[in-house]
Amino acid sequence: MPDPHDVRVLGPDHPVVRIDRRRSAVGALRVTGATSAAWETTDWTVGAETVDGAEAGRSFRTAGNRPLVGFDGGAVLVALRHVRRLRRALVMGRGADRLVVALHDGTTLAVDPGDADTMTVLALSVVDGELELRAEPFPRSSHDGEVFAAFGFVLSAPTVGA
């Protein structure tokens, strides 16, 4: 599996990269160009958020009272210090900008934007403490909820007072 330093665009030619344990545990992974994100934690907490602040499911706060995955200033941030609490996440970009992933060490990866009929969804999974990034093609006309459901994300009702 290629190192993120060796791949410039996640897409048909290079659909998967894995970030080593050291880089998967320091700082934050930042995804710009995103319009929505969903996550599932190791304790099966499932939630989603859009760039305009709409939320579904349940949020998950880290020990530092920050979201494990969430929007900040228009970008999706994944708190890598707590990445072992994350099972998987999806990030979608339906706007004019393509998804771009940035790591704390300066590594950046663009995600193939797809075409008129197909968008590329960024799927993140934690495998043995390493973060795996995968470019997944999906029909562009699908609603976000349909995309989340197709990947097996079941959004539960928020907890009262959470």
N, C-alpha and C positions, 0 to 999 in steps of 0.2 A: 504494500500500500504506500503511495507516495507521501512524502512529507509536505506540509503546507508551503514551505519555502520553494518547493519545486513546481508548484501549480499556480497559475495565474487566474484561471477561470474554471470553476466547478461547473461541469456540464457533460455533454455526451462523451467527450474524449477523456475526461478525468472526473467521473461522478462522485468519487469518495476520497477524502483525506482523513488522516487521524493525527490528532495533536498529542504529542507525548505527555506523560504524566506531569512533568515539571511545568510545561506551558499550559496544561489543563487545570492547574491549581493556583495560578497567580494572576491577579488583576481581574479584568473583565473582558469577556468577548463582546464586541460591539457589532451590531448589524444595522447598517444604514439602508434606507430605501424601503424599509418594511412598512406594511400597513396593518398587519395583525400577527399575533403570535399565540401559541398554545403550549402548555407544558404539562408534564406528569412527573411527580416526584416519586421517590422510593417508597413512600407511605401511601401512594395512590391518590394523592391530591392532584386534581386536574383543574386547570383554569385556562382562561384565554383573555386577551386584551387587544384592543385596537389602538392605533396611533392617536385617535381622537378621544380616547379615554373610556370607551365602552368596555365593560367587563362581563364575563360569564364564568360560571364555575366558582372555584375558590382560589384565593391568592395564597402564596406561600412566602412567609417572611423568614429570613435567615437569623442567626443569633445576633447579628448587628442591626436587626429590625429593618433590613432592606429586602426588596423582592429578590427571590432567587432568579426569576426571569421577569422582565417587564420593560415598559417603555420609559425612557428618560430623555427629554429633549428631542423627541422625534426618532430616536434610535432604540432598538432592542438591546438591552444589556443582560448578560448572563453572568452572575456572580461566581467566578471560577473558584474562589476560595472554598465555596460550598458545593462544588459541582458533583461531589459524591452523593448529594441528596437528590440530584436530578436523574431521572431515568431517561427522559427524552423530551424533545421540544420540536415544534414546527414554526417556521417563520415564512410569511408570505409577503410579497410585494406586488400590489396591483396598480401602483402609480406609474408615473413616467420614468422614475429612477430604477435602475437595477439594484439588486441586493449586493452589498459589499460587506464582507466580514473583515474585521480588524482585531488583531491580538495585541496585547500590551508590548510585545517585543518588536512591533512595527510590521509584522507579517500581515499582508492584506490579500484577500481573495475575492474576485468578483464572481457572481453567480450568473450563469447563462440566463438571459431574459426570456428565452423561449421564442415563440412566434405569434401570429395572429390567433391561433387556436389553442396554443399550449403555453402555460406559464411554468416556471421552475420553482418548486417549493424547496426550501432549505430544511432538511431534517437533521436534527442533532440527537445523538445517542451517547450515553456514557457506557464504555466497554472497558472493564478492568481498570477503572480510574482514568482512562484516556477518553477525550472527547472526539467523537467521530462526526464528521460533517458529510452530508450526502445531498446531492442535487437530484430531486425527484420531479420528473415531468408530470403535469396534471392538466386536465382540460381547463382553459382559461374562463369559460362561462360559469363554472361551478361557484356556488355561494361558499363563503368561508366555512360555514357549519358543515356543508357537504364534504369539504376537503378534510376538516378535522375528523369527521366520522369515518371517512374512507381510510384514514390512518389509525383508526381505533381509539380516538380520543372521545371519551364520554364525559361531558361536562355535567357535574353535579350542581345542585342548588347551593348558593352561598350559605354559609352558616350565619345565623342571626347574631348580630353584634360583632362579626368578624371584619 
